[in-house]
Amino acid sequence: MRYRATKRIIDLAGAVILLILFAPIWMVTAVCILLDSPGPVLADTPRRVGQDGKLFTLYKFRSMVVNAHEKLRSDPALVKLFAEYKRNSYKLKEDPRVTRVGKFIRKHSLDEIPQLVNVIRGEMSLVGPRPYYPDELVEQQRKYPHTKHLVKVVLSAKPGITGYWQVSGRSEVNFDKRIKMDADYVKQRSVVFDLTILFKSPWAMISGKGAV
């Protein structure tokens, strides 16, 4: 209980401070997105799986063309790309749906800034497991059946903007390794561990290491 209360205080204070600090970047990014391609500033993606399996709307700057999520799954021209997407643990290194501005903000994690609102709303934490898509969890557990118990552990915690695997390789690890790292974090989480991850996160953003 003490950890949860302390973590919530850190989340609220950190999110408010970061929103103020990132306000200029937020405005510039929003303008660049609007000038670069038609569509809204925020991504129109489906809801994610949060704590205890509850679905929530994750706020994120749009880095792809409009309706990119559905197009990948329904456009006949993207059948091979969707197969590659699933084969690579729901990641694509060369994704034609990504816009010019999108490539930059994804590389440096600027598309994640709006998730600070999710933190204030209590749906996410600054540090936690990755928020997965529902179909991604179903498909990946089918592909890696030994991860089912790990998924249960991961869903017992709030998802985070940054996390253990993000600062330890990010998109360069497959689902089975990523979900294990997320579960390891949940099992050993502490204020010190959270702060360590937070301190490592700026370098992951600046370097763009492993981002897609």
N, C-alpha and C positions, 0 to 999 in steps of 0.2 A: 504493500500500500504506500509506503514512504517513497519507494522508487517511482511509482506511478504519479504521485502528487508532484514530486520534484521534476519529473519528466514533462508533465503538463505545464508547469511554470516556465521551464526552459523553452518549451514549444511556443507558448504564447508570447513570451518576451522576445524570443529569437525571431519569430515570424513578423511581429510588428516592427522590430528594428530593421530587419532585412527588407521589408516592404518599403520602408522609408528610404533606405539606402539605394534600393534598386528602382525607385520611382522613375528617375531619368531614363534608365535602361529600358524599363517597361514601356515608356512612351515612345522612345526611339524605335524599339523592336516592333511595337504595334503599327507605327507609321510605315516602317519598311515592309512589313507583311502586306499591308493594304496596297502599297505601291507595286509590289512585286507580282502579285497574282490575285485574281478575283476570289472573293470569299470572305468569311468572317475572320476576326483576329484570333479567336480561340478555336481549337480543334473540335471537329464534330465527331468525336469518337464515342463508341458505346461505353456504358458504365463499367467500372472495374470491380474486382472482388476485394472487399475490405475486411476489417476485423470480424471474426465469427461468420464469415461468408456473406456478409451484408453487402449489397451492391451500392455503389455511390458514383456520382459524376466527378471525374477527375478534371481539374482545370489545367489547360496546357495551351501554350501558344501554337497556332497552326503552322506546321512546317511542311505540310503536304498539300496536294490539290484537294479541292472539296470532295467529300464523300470517299476519301481514299480507302478507308477501312472496308467499306462495302464493295468498292470496285475490285479490290484484290480478290475478294471471295466470289464475285459473280461475273466479272468480265471474262469472256472466253479467251480474249487475247492475253490474259494474265494467268492462265492455268499453270504454266510451267513456273512462273514467278511465285505463285502461291505454294506450289509443291516445294520449291526451294526454301521459301519462308518457313514452312513447317519443319522441313528437314534441318534447318539451321537454328532450331529452338526459337522460332518466331522473331528472327532478325534477318535483315538483308543489308549487305555492305553496299551494293549498288541498287538503289531503289528509284525507278523512274518517276515515282509519285512525289518524291521530295522536291520542293521548290528551291530556287537559288538561295533565297534568304534562309530557307529551312535547313539547308546543309550547314550553314554557319551556326545557327542557333542550336541545332542538335549537337554539333561537334563540341560546343562549349556549354551545353546544358542550359542555355538561356530559355529554352522552351519550357523548362520546369518552373520558372519563377511564379506563374499564377497558382501553383500548388500551395503556396504560402497561405492562400485563402482557405484551402482544404484543411491546413493545419489549424488555423484559427477556428474553423467550424468544428474541429474535433474529429474529422474523418481520417486525418493522416497525422503523422509525427514528422519532425525534422529528420529523425533517423529511424529506420525500420526496414522491413522486407519490401521487395518490389511489389507494386500493385499490379496484379495480373488480370488479363481478360478472362472471362468465364470459359470461352471456348479453348483458350490456350491451356488452362489448367486441365480441362478434360482431355484434350488431345495429348498433352505432354505426359500425363499420368498413364495414358494408354501406351505411349511409347516407352516410358520408363516406369513400369508398375512398382518397382521397389521404392519409388519416391512418395507413395500415397501417405505413409505415416509422417513424412517430412512436411507435406503440404498441410496436414492438420496442425502441426506445430506452428508453422508459419502463419496460418490464418488465426491463430490465437492472439496475435499482436496487430497493432495498427500498422498499416503500410507506411513507408517513409519516402521523403523526397530524395534522400541519399541513404546509403547503407553499406554494409560490410563488403558485399561483392562489388559495388560500384567503385569503391576506392581500392579494390584489389584485383582489377582486371576488367570490370564492367562487362561490356557486351562480348568480350573475347572468351567467355566461358559458356558452355551449353547448359540447358535447363537442369539436368541432373546435378551438375556441380553447383549451379547457382542456387537451386532450392536447398541444397545441403548447407551452403554458406549462410543462407537466410535463416535456416533452422538452427544452425550453430549460434548465430547472433541472438536469436530469441532465447535459447537455452542459457546463454551466459551474459545477457544484457545487463548493463549497470550504467550509472551516471558517468563513471570514468570511461567506460567503453564507448558510450554515445559521444562524449566530448572528444575522444580520440578520433572517431570517425568524422565528426564535424570539422576538426582541425585539418584533416587530410583532404576533405572535399574540395576546397578552393583550388588545390593543385590539379585535381581530376578535371575540374571545369576548365581551367586555363590551358592545360595540356591537351585536353580532348582525347586522352589515351583510351582506346578501345571503344570510342563512341561510334554509333552508326545512325 
